[in-house]
Amino acid sequence: MRRVTLVIGLCLALIPAQGFAATNTPTPTPKATVKATVKATPTPTKKPTVKKKTKRNPVKPSPPPKWPPTGFKVMDEIYYRTPSVEVMMNVAADLTPTAKALAKAIAVCKEFSCGRLQVASLIGCVYWEIDSKVITPNPDLAGSFLTMGMLRTLAKKSTPKEVVTLVLPSGELLSGTIAVVPIGITCHQDQTTEIVPSNTYLRR
């Protein structure tokens, strides 16, 4: 408004004095029209939300167990072998409940003499029964052994062609001269009232 008023004053000063006095016609006061220019605020363009597709890897079915298992002996459709310590530790390193139970059983062998065994059956078993002799070298006769006791091990059921890894813990303290040797392996097809799994050692 200040700029508009200043322009009006300069215009009146340029008109001669007599002309202004002789004419009494009122001069209309010009009205300043101020147009407000409204700038449109650009609306920010919202990028559409793109949902990332989650890639789901299809669950692959477990490969069927290799049959017959490599390195196993067979008798009456029962496959068995004495695994190495390395094989035992590899099996126990798994994260399955069965592997954890095996690792716990292996820990017992730090105190007691133990045997090792892997078994499998073509038809599967309700439970396993393993009879073992606990022996030591006979000091009086080279090449012969003395039986210190008998161990009976019961193990849980297995599915057809499943390899079961077992620890056979005796009641004898750990010694490099004591061995636990399986002499009988039975794959039972009937239920039992006995405690499974369990180990029963009878010293002679």
Secondary structure as GFF3:
##gff-version 3
##sequence-region A 1 204
A	DSSP	alpha_helix	2	13	.	.	.	ID=ss1
A	DSSP	alpha_helix	17	22	.	.	.	ID=ss2
A	DSSP	beta_strand	73	75	.	.	.	ID=ss3
A	DSSP	beta_strand	78	81	.	.	.	ID=ss4
A	DSSP	alpha_helix	85	92	.	.	.	ID=ss5
A	DSSP	alpha_helix	97	108	.	.	.	ID=ss6
A	DSSP	beta_strand	112	121	.	.	.	ID=ss7
A	DSSP	beta_strand	127	137	.	.	.	ID=ss8
A	DSSP	beta_strand	145	155	.	.	.	ID=ss9
A	DSSP	beta_strand	164	173	.	.	.	ID=ss10
A	DSSP	beta_strand	179	188	.	.	.	ID=ss11
A	DSSP	beta_strand	198	203	.	.	.	ID=ss12
###
